[in-house]
């Protein structure tokens, strides 16, 4: 059975990636880091699977388009 994809917050992302907060937001703007999700009025987070995928291949990471083939 597949585990549900958790939403992780900025502190966890910072700890797992080793990047600074400003670097993460710069990379999001450049399109080289997963975009954050709005989870409440003042809260945001990231899909844990996207962060794991970025950590595994930060240079080759790209957003998965809605219509990309599953490989």
N, C-alpha and C positions, 0 to 999 in steps of 0.2 A: 504494500500500500504506500502511496506517495505521501510525503510529509507536506503539510500546508506551507505556503510561502509566507513567512513572517514579515512584518514591517519593522524595520529597525530605525532607531533615532540617530541623530547626528553624533552623539558621543560614541556610540558603538561604531559608526562608520569611521570616525576619526581614529579610534583605537585599532580597527582592523586594517585600515589602509596606510596609516602612518602619515597621512597628508594633513596639512593645516586646513582650517575652515575656509580661509580665503582661497586656497588652491582648489579645494573641492568646488566652490561656487564658480571660480574662473573656468575650470574644466567643464562644468555643466554648461556654461555659456558658450564654450567652444564646441560642445557636442562630443567631448571625449570622456565623459563620465555620466553614469546613469542619472536621469532627472529625478528630482524628489517628487513625492506624492503629497498632496494636501490631505491631511487626515482629520483636521478639525479647524476651527477658526484661527487658532494660533499655533497649530502643530503641523509638522511635516515629517516624513520618513521616507525610507527607501525599501524596495523589495530586497530581501536578503539574498535571493537568488541572483539578482542583477549585480549586487556588490561582490558576491563570490565569483561571478563570471568576470567582472572587471579585474579582481585580484589575480585570477588565473592568467589573464592575458591583457594587461593594461594598454599595450601598444596596439593590439589588434581588435580591441573592444569596439563595438558599434551597436547602436540601438537595434533591437529586433523589430523589424517592421511588422505590421499586423498581418501582411500577406506573404511574409517570407516562408519558404518551405522549411519543414522540420527535418533536420538532418540526423 
